C-alpha cells in the first residue's frame, strides 16, 4: 500500500544525523561530516545525484553536530557555528550562516522550549528565536565556566513545561557518565545543581519526560 521506490535513484548515505524538512530528507554522512546531503523533493528516502549536498564551511575542519527543523528553516549546528537551510522559490535548498561564533557541542541536548530552540555550547546554554541567539540566562552561563567541557558531548536535556524548568544532565568530571543535573528555573531565572543523578538519555513521550538511568553495578559476591 506504499509508494514504490523509483529505479535509477540511490539510497542516501550512511549518516550520523538525519532530518526531514519540507518534503526532503537531509543527511550528514559519516564519511563527510561537514556536508549535508539532501534528497529529491517528495522522495526523502532517495537521491538522484551524489552532488546534492550543502558544504557547511568544511574549511574550518569542524564536523556538524546536529540538525533540527525549527520554524521555516532547518537549523544546522557545528561546534563553533550555527547555520540554517531555507528554500528558494523553486524549492531548492539554500544554506546561510546564523552565527559563526556560537554553536552546539551536545547533539542530544537541543530542545524546543517555549517557541525557542535551546542548545548547549561550550560557553553556556543559548536560545534561538528564529532571528537571533541569546544566552538562556546570564547567571547560568556564568556558572557554566566551571563545567567539564570535554564531557559536554554526552549531555542530554528535557523540559518540564508545567513547572517551567529545563533540566540538563552533564558529566561532572573525566568520566563517561552523566552524573549531575543542572535545573534552570524559568520563573526565578535561577539554577539548581543536583549531583549523583546518573541520567544518560531523555525524551518526551505523550507530554511526559522519559529518562534513561544507568543503575550502579550490583555488589560483588564472595563465593
MIDOSE-1310 file (N, C-alpha, C; in nm, 2 decimals, decimal comma, always signed):
residues 223
xxxx	+0,08/-0,12/+0,00/+0,00/+0,00/+0,00/+0,09/+0,13/+0,00; +0,22/+0,11/-0,01/+0,30/+0,23/+0,00/+0,34/+0,27/-0,14; +0,43/+0,37/-0,15/+0,48/+0,42/-0,28/+0,60/+0,35/-0,32; +0,61/+0,29/-0,44/+0,73/+0,22/-0,48/+0,85/+0,31/-0,50
xxxx	+0,97/+0,27/-0,47/+1,09/+0,35/-0,49/+1,12/+0,35/-0,64; +1,17/+0,46/-0,68/+1,20/+0,48/-0,82/+1,33/+0,42/-0,87; +1,33/+0,35/-0,98/+1,45/+0,29/-1,03/+1,54/+0,41/-1,08; +1,67/+0,38/-1,07/+1,77/+0,48/-1,11/+1,81/+0,58/-1,00
xxxx	+1,74/+0,58/-0,89/+1,77/+0,66/-0,78/+1,85/+0,58/-0,68; +1,92/+0,64/-0,59/+2,01/+0,57/-0,49/+1,96/+0,60/-0,35; +2,00/+0,52/-0,26/+1,97/+0,54/-0,12/+2,06/+0,65/-0,07; +2,02/+0,72/+0,04/+2,10/+0,82/+0,10/+2,22/+0,76/+0,16
xxxx	+2,32/+0,83/+0,19/+2,44/+0,78/+0,26/+2,42/+0,74/+0,40; +2,50/+0,65/+0,45/+2,50/+0,61/+0,59/+2,53/+0,74/+0,67; +2,45/+0,78/+0,77/+2,45/+0,91/+0,82/+2,46/+0,91/+0,97; +2,52/+1,01/+1,03/+2,52/+1,03/+1,17/+2,40/+1,11/+1,22
xxxx	+2,35/+1,21/+1,13/+2,24/+1,29/+1,17/+2,14/+1,29/+1,05; +2,01/+1,28/+1,07/+1,91/+1,28/+0,97/+1,80/+1,37/+1,01; +1,74/+1,45/+0,92/+1,63/+1,53/+0,95/+1,54/+1,54/+0,82; +1,41/+1,56/+0,84/+1,32/+1,58/+0,73/+1,26/+1,72/+0,73
xxxx	+1,26/+1,79/+0,62/+1,22/+1,92/+0,62/+1,17/+1,96/+0,48; +1,04/+2,00/+0,48/+0,97/+2,04/+0,35/+0,98/+1,94/+0,24; +0,95/+1,82/+0,27/+0,95/+1,71/+0,17/+1,08/+1,65/+0,13; +1,19/+1,69/+0,19/+1,32/+1,64/+0,16/+1,38/+1,57/+0,28
xxxx	+1,46/+1,47/+0,26/+1,55/+1,42/+0,36/+1,68/+1,48/+0,36; +1,74/+1,51/+0,48/+1,87/+1,57/+0,49/+1,96/+1,48/+0,57; +2,08/+1,46/+0,52/+2,17/+1,36/+0,58/+2,31/+1,41/+0,60; +2,37/+1,39/+0,72/+2,51/+1,42/+0,74/+2,58/+1,29/+0,73
xxxx	+2,65/+1,26/+0,62/+2,72/+1,13/+0,60/+2,83/+1,12/+0,70; +2,85/+1,00/+0,75/+2,96/+0,97/+0,84/+3,10/+0,99/+0,77; +3,11/+0,97/+0,64/+3,23/+0,99/+0,57/+3,26/+1,14/+0,53; +3,15/+1,22/+0,54/+3,17/+1,36/+0,51/+3,10/+1,45/+0,61
xxxx	+3,16/+1,46/+0,73/+3,09/+1,52/+0,85/+3,06/+1,67/+0,84; +3,11/+1,74/+0,74/+3,08/+1,88/+0,72/+2,99/+1,91/+0,61; +2,93/+1,80/+0,55/+2,84/+1,82/+0,44/+2,70/+1,77/+0,48; +2,60/+1,84/+0,42/+2,46/+1,79/+0,44/+2,41/+1,75/+0,30
xxxx	+2,38/+1,62/+0,28/+2,32/+1,58/+0,16/+2,17/+1,58/+0,16; +2,11/+1,61/+0,05/+1,96/+1,62/+0,05/+1,90/+1,54/-0,06; +1,78/+1,49/-0,04/+1,71/+1,41/-0,13/+1,64/+1,50/-0,24; +1,57/+1,43/-0,33/+1,48/+1,50/-0,43/+1,36/+1,54/-0,35
xxxx	+1,29/+1,64/-0,40/+1,16/+1,68/-0,33/+1,06/+1,57/-0,34; +0,99/+1,54/-0,23/+0,89/+1,44/-0,23/+0,94/+1,30/-0,22; +1,07/+1,28/-0,22/+1,13/+1,15/-0,21/+1,24/+1,15/-0,11; +1,21/+1,16/+0,02/+1,31/+1,18/+0,12/+1,40/+1,06/+0,14
xxxx	+1,36/+0,94/+0,09/+1,44/+0,82/+0,10/+1,54/+0,79/-0,01; +1,54/+0,88/-0,11/+1,62/+0,85/-0,23/+1,69/+0,98/-0,28; +1,80/+0,96/-0,35/+1,87/+1,07/-0,41/+1,90/+1,04/-0,56; +1,89/+1,14/-0,64/+1,92/+1,12/-0,79/+2,06/+1,15/-0,82
xxxx	+2,13/+1,22/-0,73/+2,27/+1,26/-0,76/+2,35/+1,27/-0,64; +2,48/+1,23/-0,65/+2,57/+1,25/-0,53/+2,61/+1,39/-0,51; +2,58/+1,48/-0,61/+2,61/+1,62/-0,60/+2,51/+1,70/-0,52; +2,41/+1,63/-0,47/+2,30/+1,71/-0,39/+2,35/+1,72/-0,25
xxxx	+2,43/+1,82/-0,23/+2,48/+1,85/-0,09/+2,51/+1,99/-0,07; +2,51/+2,03/+0,06/+2,55/+2,17/+0,10/+2,68/+2,16/+0,18; +2,78/+2,23/+0,15/+2,90/+2,23/+0,22/+2,89/+2,33/+0,33; +2,89/+2,28/+0,45/+2,87/+2,37/+0,57/+3,01/+2,41/+0,62
xxxx	+3,07/+2,50/+0,55/+3,21/+2,55/+0,59/+3,30/+2,44/+0,63; +3,32/+2,35/+0,54/+3,42/+2,23/+0,57/+3,56/+2,28/+0,59; +3,59/+2,40/+0,54/+3,73/+2,45/+0,56/+3,77/+2,48/+0,70; +3,67/+2,48/+0,80/+3,70/+2,51/+0,94/+3,74/+2,38/+1,01
xxxx	+3,72/+2,26/+0,94/+3,76/+2,13/+0,99/+3,68/+2,08/+1,11; +3,56/+2,14/+1,13/+3,47/+2,10/+1,24/+3,35/+2,03/+1,18; +3,32/+1,91/+1,25/+3,20/+1,84/+1,20/+3,07/+1,90/+1,24; +2,97/+1,86/+1,17/+2,83/+1,90/+1,20/+2,79/+1,83/+1,33
xxxx	+2,73/+1,89/+1,42/+2,69/+1,83/+1,55/+2,54/+1,82/+1,57; +2,46/+1,85/+1,46/+2,32/+1,83/+1,48/+2,23/+1,90/+1,37; +2,12/+1,84/+1,34/+2,02/+1,90/+1,25/+1,89/+1,91/+1,33; +1,82/+2,02/+1,32/+1,69/+2,04/+1,39/+1,60/+2,13/+1,31
xxxx	+1,48/+2,08/+1,27/+1,38/+2,16/+1,20/+1,32/+2,26/+1,30; +1,32/+2,38/+1,26/+1,27/+2,49/+1,35/+1,20/+2,60/+1,27; +1,07/+2,61/+1,28/+1,00/+2,72/+1,21/+1,01/+2,70/+1,06; +1,06/+2,80/+0,99/+1,07/+2,79/+0,84/+1,21/+2,75/+0,79
xxxx	+1,29/+2,69/+0,88/+1,42/+2,66/+0,84/+1,47/+2,53/+0,91; +1,57/+2,47/+0,85/+1,64/+2,35/+0,91/+1,77/+2,41/+0,97; +1,78/+2,40/+1,11/+1,90/+2,45/+1,17/+2,01/+2,35/+1,17; +2,13/+2,39/+1,13/+2,24/+2,30/+1,12/+2,35/+2,35/+1,22
xxxx	+2,38/+2,27/+1,31/+2,48/+2,31/+1,42/+2,62/+2,25/+1,39; +2,72/+2,33/+1,42/+2,86/+2,28/+1,43/+2,91/+2,32/+1,57; +3,02/+2,27/+1,60/+3,07/+2,30/+1,74/+3,09/+2,45/+1,77; +3,13/+2,53/+1,66/+3,15/+2,67/+1,68/+3,07/+2,76/+1,59
xxxx	+2,97/+2,71/+1,53/+2,89/+2,79/+1,44/+2,75/+2,74/+1,43; +2,66/+2,82/+1,37/+2,52/+2,78/+1,35/+2,47/+2,83/+1,22; +2,40/+2,74/+1,14/+2,36/+2,77/+1,01/+2,21/+2,73/+0,99; +2,15/+2,78/+0,88/+2,02/+2,74/+0,85/+1,99/+2,71/+0,70
xxxx	+1,91/+2,61/+0,68/+1,87/+2,58/+0,54/+1,73/+2,63/+0,52; +1,71/+2,71/+0,42/+1,58/+2,75/+0,38/+1,56/+2,71/+0,23; +1,44/+2,75/+0,18/+1,41/+2,71/+0,04/+1,39/+2,83/-0,05; +1,45/+2,82/-0,17/+1,42/+2,93/-0,27/+1,28/+2,91/-0,32
xxxx	+1,24/+3,00/-0,41/+1,10/+3,00/-0,47/+1,07/+2,87/-0,54; +1,18/+2,80/-0,60/+1,16/+2,68/-0,67/+1,17/+2,56/-0,58; +1,19/+2,58/-0,45/+1,21/+2,47/-0,36/+1,35/+2,42/-0,33; +1,44/+2,48/-0,41/+1,58/+2,44/-0,39/+1,64/+2,48/-0,26
xxxx	+1,71/+2,40/-0,18/+1,76/+2,44/-0,05/+1,88/+2,53/-0,06; +1,89/+2,63/+0,03/+2,00/+2,72/+0,03/+2,05/+2,73/+0,17; +2,18/+2,74/+0,19/+2,24/+2,75/+0,32/+2,29/+2,89/+0,35; +2,26/+2,94/+0,47/+2,31/+3,07/+0,51/+2,35/+3,06/+0,66
xxxx	+2,46/+3,14/+0,70/+2,50/+3,14/+0,84/+2,41/+3,21/+0,93; +2,39/+3,16/+1,05/+2,32/+3,23/+1,16/+2,42/+3,30/+1,25; +2,52/+3,23/+1,29/+2,62/+3,28/+1,38/+2,74/+3,20/+1,36; +2,86/+3,26/+1,34/+2,98/+3,19/+1,32/+3,08/+3,19/+1,44
xxxx	+3,02/+3,22/+1,56/+3,10/+3,21/+1,68/+3,04/+3,13/+1,79; +2,91/+3,09/+1,77/+2,84/+3,01/+1,87/+2,78/+2,89/+1,80; +2,80/+2,77/+1,86/+2,74/+2,65/+1,81/+2,70/+2,56/+1,92; +2,67/+2,43/+1,88/+2,63/+2,33/+1,97/+2,73/+2,22/+1,98
xxxx	+2,76/+2,18/+2,10/+2,86/+2,07/+2,13/+2,79/+1,95/+2,19; +2,66/+1,96/+2,21/+2,58/+1,85/+2,27/+2,47/+1,81/+2,18; +2,48/+1,72/+2,09/+2,37/+1,68/+1,99/+2,24/+1,64/+2,06; +2,25/+1,58/+2,18/+2,13/+1,53/+2,24/+2,06/+1,63/+2,34
xxxx	+2,12/+1,74/+2,35/+2,07/+1,84/+2,45/+1,99/+1,95/+2,38; +1,98/+1,95/+2,25/+1,89/+2,05/+2,19/+1,75/+2,02/+2,21; +1,67/+2,13/+2,25/+1,53/+2,11/+2,28/+1,45/+2,23/+2,24; +1,32/+2,21/+2,21/+1,23/+2,32/+2,18/+1,16/+2,36/+2,31
xxxx	+1,18/+2,48/+2,35/+1,12/+2,53/+2,48/+1,06/+2,66/+2,46; +0,93/+2,67/+2,48/+0,86/+2,80/+2,47/+0,89/+2,88/+2,35; +0,88/+2,81/+2,23/+0,90/+2,87/+2,10/+1,04/+2,92/+2,08; +1,13/+2,86/+2,15/+1,27/+2,89/+2,14/+1,35/+2,76/+2,12
xxxx	+1,45/+2,76/+2,04/+1,54/+2,64/+2,03/+1,65/+2,66/+2,12; +1,66/+2,57/+2,22/+1,76/+2,58/+2,33/+1,87/+2,48/+2,30; +1,99/+2,52/+2,31/+2,10/+2,43/+2,28/+2,22/+2,46/+2,37; +2,31/+2,37/+2,38/+2,43/+2,37/+2,47/+2,56/+2,40/+2,39
xxxx	+2,62/+2,51/+2,42/+2,75/+2,55/+2,36/+2,86/+2,54/+2,46; +2,98/+2,56/+2,41/+3,10/+2,55/+2,51/+3,09/+2,66/+2,61; +3,04/+2,77/+2,58/+3,04/+2,88/+2,68/+2,91/+2,89/+2,76; +2,81/+2,80/+2,73/+2,69/+2,81/+2,81/+2,57/+2,76/+2,73
xxxx	+2,45/+2,79/+2,78/+2,33/+2,75/+2,72/+2,26/+2,87/+2,65; +2,22/+2,84/+2,53/+2,16/+2,95/+2,44/+2,03/+2,92/+2,39; +1,96/+3,03/+2,35/+1,82/+3,01/+2,29/+1,82/+3,09/+2,15; +1,75/+3,03/+2,06/+1,74/+3,09/+1,92/+1,59/+3,10/+1,89
xxxx	+1,55/+3,23/+1,86/+1,41/+3,25/+1,84/+1,37/+3,26/+1,69; +1,47/+3,22/+1,60/+1,45/+3,22/+1,46/+1,51/+3,34/+1,39; +1,55/+3,44/+1,47/+1,62/+3,56/+1,42/+1,75/+3,58/+1,49; +1,76/+3,56/+1,62/+1,89/+3,59/+1,69/+1,91/+3,49/+1,80
xxxx	+2,04/+3,48/+1,85/+2,08/+3,39/+1,95/+2,11/+3,47/+2,08; +2,06/+3,43/+2,19/+2,08/+3,49/+2,32/+2,11/+3,39/+2,42; +2,19/+3,42/+2,53/+2,21/+3,33/+2,64/+2,07/+3,30/+2,70; +2,05/+3,18/+2,74/+1,93/+3,14/+2,81/+1,92/+3,22/+2,94
xxxx	+2,04/+3,23/+3,01/+2,05/+3,30/+3,14/+2,19/+3,35/+3,16; +2,21/+3,47/+3,19/+2,35/+3,52/+3,22/+2,40/+3,44/+3,34; +2,32/+3,42/+3,45/+2,37/+3,35/+3,57/+2,41/+3,21/+3,54; +2,33/+3,14/+3,45/+2,36/+3,01/+3,41/+2,49/+3,00/+3,33
xxxx	+2,51/+3,09/+3,24/+2,63/+3,09/+3,16/+2,76/+3,13/+3,25; +2,74/+3,21/+3,35/+2,85/+3,24/+3,44/+2,89/+3,11/+3,52; +2,78/+3,04/+3,57/+2,81/+2,91/+3,63/+2,88/+2,81/+3,54; +2,84/+2,82/+3,41/+2,89/+2,72/+3,31/+3,04/+2,73/+3,30
xxxx	+3,11/+2,83/+3,34/+3,25/+2,84/+3,33/+3,33/+2,73/+3,40; +3,26/+2,67/+3,50/+3,32/+2,56/+3,57/+3,28/+2,42/+3,53; +3,21/+2,41/+3,42/+3,16/+2,29/+3,37/+3,28/+2,21/+3,30; +3,28/+2,08/+3,31/+3,38/+1,99/+3,25/+3,35/+1,99/+3,10
xxxx	+3,42/+2,07/+3,02/+3,39/+2,09/+2,88/+3,40/+1,97/+2,80; +3,50/+1,88/+2,83/+3,53/+1,77/+2,74/+3,41/+1,66/+2,75; +3,33/+1,68/+2,85/+3,22/+1,58/+2,86/+3,08/+1,63/+2,81; +3,08/+1,74/+2,75/+2,95/+1,80/+2,71/+2,89/+1,72/+2,59
xxxx	+2,97/+1,64/+2,52/+2,91/+1,57/+2,40/+2,81/+1,47/+2,45; +2,81/+1,43/+2,57/+2,71/+1,33/+2,62/+2,59/+1,39/+2,69; +2,59/+1,53/+2,70/+2,48/+1,59/+2,77/+2,34/+1,57/+2,70; +2,24/+1,56/+2,79/+2,10/+1,54/+2,74/+2,01/+1,64/+2,82
xxxx	+1,90/+1,68/+2,76/+1,81/+1,77/+2,82/+1,67/+1,73/+2,81; +1,58/+1,79/+2,90/+1,44/+1,77/+2,89/+1,37/+1,89/+2,96; +1,24/+1,91/+2,93/+1,17/+2,02/+2,97/+1,05/+1,98/+3,05; +1,03/+2,04/+3,17/+0,91/+2,03/+3,25/+0,82/+2,16/+3,22
xxxx	+0,73/+2,15/+3,13/+0,66/+2,27/+3,09/+0,57/+2,32/+3,21; +0,51/+2,23/+3,28/+0,41/+2,27/+3,39/+0,49/+2,35/+3,50; +0,61/+2,30/+3,53/+0,68/+2,37/+3,63/+0,78/+2,47/+3,58; +0,78/+2,49/+3,45/+0,87/+2,58/+3,38/+1,02/+2,56/+3,42
xxxx	+1,06/+2,44/+3,40/+1,20/+2,41/+3,44/+1,27/+2,33/+3,32; +1,39/+2,36/+3,30/+1,47/+2,29/+3,20/+1,58/+2,22/+3,27; +1,60/+2,09/+3,24/+1,70/+2,01/+3,30/+1,81/+1,97/+3,20; +1,93/+1,97/+3,24/+2,04/+1,93/+3,15/+2,13/+1,84/+3,24
xxxx	+2,14/+1,71/+3,19/+2,23/+1,61/+3,25/+2,37/+1,62/+3,19; +2,47/+1,63/+3,28/+2,61/+1,65/+3,24/+2,70/+1,56/+3,31; +2,82/+1,55/+3,26/+2,94/+1,49/+3,33/+3,00/+1,59/+3,42; +3,03/+1,55/+3,54/+3,09/+1,64/+3,64/+3,24/+1,63/+3,63
xxxx	+3,30/+1,53/+3,56/+3,44/+1,52/+3,56/+3,48/+1,42/+3,45; +3,61/+1,38/+3,44/+3,66/+1,30/+3,33/+3,61/+1,15/+3,35; +3,49/+1,13/+3,31/+3,43/+1,00/+3,31/+3,33/+1,00/+3,20; +3,27/+0,88/+3,17/+3,18/+0,87/+3,05/+3,04/+0,87/+3,10
xxxx	+3,01/+0,92/+3,23/+2,88/+0,91/+3,29/+2,83/+1,05/+3,32; +2,70/+1,07/+3,28/+2,63/+1,20/+3,32/+2,59/+1,17/+3,47; +2,65/+1,24/+3,56/+2,62/+1,22/+3,70/+2,58/+1,35/+3,77; +2,54/+1,45/+3,69/+2,50/+1,57/+3,75/+2,39/+1,63/+3,66
xxxx	+2,29/+1,69/+3,73/+2,18/+1,76/+3,66/+2,17/+1,91/+3,70; +2,17/+1,99/+3,59/+2,15/+2,14/+3,62/+2,01/+2,17/+3,58; +1,94/+2,23/+3,68/+1,80/+2,27/+3,66/+1,79/+2,42/+3,65; +1,73/+2,46/+3,53/+1,71/+2,61/+3,52/+1,57/+2,64/+3,54
xxxx	+1,54/+2,73/+3,63/+1,40/+2,77/+3,67/+1,37/+2,90/+3,59; +1,28/+2,89/+3,49/+1,24/+3,00/+3,41/+1,18/+3,12/+3,49; +1,09/+3,09/+3,58/+1,02/+3,19/+3,65/+1,12/+3,27/+3,75; +1,21/+3,20/+3,80/+1,30/+3,26/+3,90/+1,43/+3,31/+3,84
xxxx	+1,46/+3,27/+3,71/+1,59/+3,29/+3,65/+1,70/+3,24/+3,74; +1,69/+3,12/+3,79/+1,78/+3,07/+3,89/+1,82/+2,92/+3,85; +1,93/+2,87/+3,90/+1,97/+2,74/+3,87/+1,98/+2,66/+4,00; +1,96/+2,53/+3,99/+1,98/+2,43/+4,09/+2,07/+2,32/+4,04
xxxx	+2,17/+2,28/+4,11/+2,26/+2,17/+4,07/+2,23/+2,05/+4,15; +2,20/+1,94/+4,09/+2,17/+1,81/+4,16/+2,28/+1,71/+4,12; +2,35/+1,66/+4,22/+2,46/+1,57/+4,19/+2,41/+1,42/+4,23; +2,48/+1,33/+4,17/+2,45/+1,19/+4,19/+2,34/+1,13/+4,10
xxxx	+2,29/+1,21/+4,00/+2,19/+1,16/+3,91/+2,25/+1,10/+3,79; +2,24/+0,97/+3,76/+2,30/+0,90/+3,65/+2,21/+0,89/+3,53; +2,17/+1,01/+3,48/+2,08/+1,01/+3,37/+2,15/+1,02/+3,23; +2,14/+0,92/+3,15/+2,21/+0,91/+3,03/+2,13/+0,94/+2,90
xxxx	+2,00/+0,94/+2,91/+1,92/+0,97/+2,79/+1,78/+1,03/+2,84; +1,72/+1,10/+2,75/+1,59/+1,16/+2,78/+1,51/+1,18/+2,65; +1,38/+1,18/+2,67/+1,29/+1,21/+2,56/+1,15/+1,25/+2,62; +1,07/+1,30/+2,53/+0,93/+1,34/+2,57/+0,83/+1,24/+2,51
xxxx	+0,75/+1,18/+2,58/+0,65/+1,08/+2,53/+0,52/+1,11/+2,59; +0,42/+1,15/+2,50/+0,28/+1,18/+2,55/+0,29/+1,29/+2,66; +0,37/+1,39/+2,64/+0,38/+1,50/+2,73/+0,46/+1,48/+2,85; +0,51/+1,36/+2,87/+0,59/+1,33/+2,99/+0,73/+1,31/+2,96
xxxx	+0,82/+1,35/+3,05/+0,97/+1,32/+3,03/+0,99/+1,17/+3,06; +1,06/+1,10/+2,97/+1,11/+0,97/+3,00/+1,26/+0,97/+3,00; +1,31/+0,92/+3,11/+1,46/+0,93/+3,13/+1,52/+0,79/+3,14; +1,64/+0,78/+3,08/+1,72/+0,66/+3,09/+1,82/+0,68/+3,20
xxxx	+1,82/+0,59/+3,29/+1,91/+0,60/+3,41/+2,01/+0,48/+3,42; +2,13/+0,50/+3,43/+2,23/+0,39/+3,45/+2,23/+0,35/+3,59; +2,20/+0,23/+3,62/+2,20/+0,18/+3,76/+2,34/+0,15/+3,80; +2,37/+0,16/+3,93/+2,50/+0,12/+3,98/+2,52/-0,03/+3,97
xxxx	+2,65/-0,07/+3,95/+2,67/-0,22/+3,94/+2,63/-0,29/+4,07; +2,58/-0,41/+4,06/+2,55/-0,48/+4,18/+2,67/-0,51/+4,26; +2,66/-0,52/+4,39/+2,78/-0,55/+4,48/+2,83/-0,69/+4,45; +2,96/-0,70/+4,46/+3,03/-0,83/+4,43/+3,00/-0,93/+4,54
xxx	+2,98/-1,05/+4,49/+2,95/-1,16/+4,59/+3,07/-1,24/+4,61; +3,09/-1,29/+4,73/+3,20/-1,37/+4,77/+3,16/-1,52/+4,77; +3,22/-1,60/+4,69/+3,19/-1,74/+4,69/+3,23/-1,81/+4,82
